[in-house]
Amino acid sequence: MASTGFTSFLWFLAIVAMIPIALWLLKRTPVGGNGNGAAAMRHVSTLALSSSQRVVTVEVGTGEGRRWLVLGVTQGSIATLHTMEPQSEAPQPGTPLPAFAQMLSRLRSGDRA
């Protein structure tokens, strides 16, 4: 009888020890939700406006359902500023952008290139 109680206690300890191991494994598999999130969302660019305010562009979705979201991020909230079709390529850091005056003159003249 005593060995049956000891065996039951060992099984109890084994099951209790397997719970954290199972949770750790579940966290690292697609079933745990970690697998789909990375493929469905991607960081495109960030522009810091101040120490606590940023404009962030993220790509969400896959295939034909892809969209770029332009988000305003502050310490207290995140707001969608604009939604647009994905561009062929995100601007690389350090790439010179046309000056505002040049862009404005092109728009006024009708040249949208």
N, C-alpha and C positions, 0 to 999 in steps of 0.2 A: 504493500500500500504506500509506503513512504517513497518508493522509487517512482510510482505513478504521479505523485504530487510534485516530485522534483522534475520529472520529464515535462509535465504541464507548465511548470514555472520556466523551464528553459525555452519552450515553445513561445511562451508569452514574451520573454525577453527578446527572442529572435524577431518576432513580429514588430515589437516596439522599435527595435533597432532598424528594421527595414523601412519604416515610414519615412524618416528623413532622406534615406537613399532614394526611395521611389519619388519623392517630391523633387529632389535634385535632378534626377533623370528626366522627369516630366517637364521641368523648366527648360531643358535644353533640347527638346524635340519639337517638331512642328505641331504635334497634338497640343502641346502646352501653350501655343500661341506665339512663340518666338520665331517660328519659321515663316509665317505669312506676312508679318509686319514689315520686315526688311525689304521684301520684294514689292510690296504694294505702296511704299512711300520712300521718297528719296529727297535729300536736301540738294537744292540747286544753287542758291546764292543767299548771301546775307549782306545787309547794309546797315551799319550802326549809325543811328541818328543822334543818340546821346548815350550816356552811361547806362540808362535804363530803358531805352527805346530802340527797337530795331525793325527793319522791314526784311522779312524772310520769304523766300520763294521756295516752295516744295512741290514735288511732283507726286501726285497720288494716282492710284489705279494702274492697270496694265493694259497693253494692247491698244485697241481703239478707244477704250474708256479712259485713257490717260488725260489728266488735266494738270495745269500748273495753278497753284493757289498763291497769291501774294498776300501775306499775312502781316498785320501790324502787331508787334509783340511788345508789351510793357510788363512791368513787375506784377500788375494785378489782372491783366486780361490778354486775350488773343482775339483779334478781329480780322475777318476776311475783308481785304481791301479790293481785291480784283480776282477774277477767275479767267483763265485764258487757255488757248490751245498750246500744247508743248512746242517750244521752238526747236529747230534742228540741233542747236548747240547752245549751251549756256555761255554767257560771256566769261572769258577767263580773267582772273585778277591781273591787273596791270595792262589790260588791253585799252588803248586810248579810245575814248568815246568822242564823237563830234561835239564841239562847243554848242551851247544853247543857241547862240546867235546864228550859227550856221544852220542848225536844224530849223529855227524859226524862219530864216530867209528861204530855205527850200520849201517849207510848207506854204509860205506866202506866194512863191512863184509857181506852185503847183507841182513841183518835182518831188515825188514821194519816195524816191530811192534812198 
